[in-house]
Amino acid sequence: MEQVKIKPSVLKEQIDNGMKMKELAEHYGLPVAQMKNVLKTLGLEIRRFRKPLWVIEEEEPEVTNLEEIENTPEPQAEVEALAQQGVEEVPSNTFVYGGPNRFA
């Protein structure tokens, strides 16, 4: 089989005009796999004319009760409220038993 001579400028023009891989392979008398290698070697790609049939959408959080969300205290306010509560002082040498359900 005789080697096929391909001019990169001509091939680029054919691709820009919309020729597909199979058409290019038939035009140059090459198998499709060899035509893919030619394009890869030259850094060329076949343009895709179709839009994808799918779109990834951003998910929005579910809102069940707007009042509940509006009445939820801010985390900072909760921290400040906890800081205002008194802490029971326990001597450092005292063992504090949490009861039978402590580790449940």
Secondary structure, DSSP 8 states (H G I E B T S, - for coil): -------HHHHHHHHHTT--HHHHHHHHT--HHHHHHHHHHHT------S--S----------S-HHHHHTS--HHHHHHHHHHS------TT------TTTT-
